[in-house]
């Protein structure tokens, strides 16, 4: 049977989508391979959030075309956000591909690949240039098609896609144009998927959505003051075998009292929230079309820490948004200090064609030099704010869900604390992977903790 290789760029949602496509190929008898050189089908799942991510995917596809020389039957395709954004333009002007499949059509990929293979066989031509298949239309119900998993042996964690799309239209963001409007999966389907995962040994699930904590707001009712998202958390919380529940990526406006309260009464909710600030300047937040103020954001952080004293709060920040003055940037620094983030992803603003921010007067765009200076300065501040939290853990015992071998040192194991801190320690994969373990923290290097298991583990 043909072999398939999928290269994934971008967020966890893309990883999850690639996993679903892999599962569909396996169901039809294909084999997945990590080696692109031995693949008969290579798909690149793309990200559009930044210009650089698109350039990487285009460059990769250019390189992959070289494999056609020794494998003229090779099928090459783009999937995901860039495929959705550019559609036929990508097929006409990008590197040579056989198919371009958008974000609502992942479930059709296998059919498309098979029709290409069949057409070549019928004409008895390997390297036949057929018209490129471009499938980027909207499809009702497509959010319900991402529900199966390819699980590794003793896999402890899994992503569960609960919704697709976003209606917020933040002025810098391409996602509403690549993922469409918000569409929620039914609570019962999601719970059933989590149950199956628990049955397969998964102990921790991360619920995924572009605006995850506003799940179902346009389709499902609030019940007794609880949002559809909180109702979903309560339902997933009841699944036996699941010890931890995470979710990403939320929006600050979705942190109402019912969700904050859920951190008091749902102990399986991990002690970590990723809460994108984007800017600490109210003027810039308005221009970004983010409907909250820095004061409201800080109130949420405080309420979260009251509800769950050990919670770790991480964030995303964009520096160099058009029109960001030194004063605006200082407001971001000040908000970071007051929020005392445990980590942050800092991005330099990158113009995305088709977004409202891309149309802001050219004169307000900031030079790359200033963006880079603010980026470096903010990263240094994040380190300064986050490191005391890591130092405090040295000498303590922490509970870790062991996920597998360490990415950097295969002879060691890694896992995460409830607060999402990575811990590396010595252990035996066959004995420890998939278990919640107590680990004594010996030291930390930057954002990684190192420790050891007590003797009896
Ligand atoms: S809420 Fe998130 S996904 Fe939606 S438009 Fe804003 S940044 Fe993009």
Boltz pocket constraint, residues with backbone or C-beta under 6 A from the ligand:
constraints:
  - pocket:
      binder: B
      contacts: [[A, 166], [A, 167], [A, 168], [A, 169], [A, 170], [A, 173], [A, 174], [A, 175], [A, 176], [A, 210], [A, 211], [A, 251]]
      max_distance: 6.0
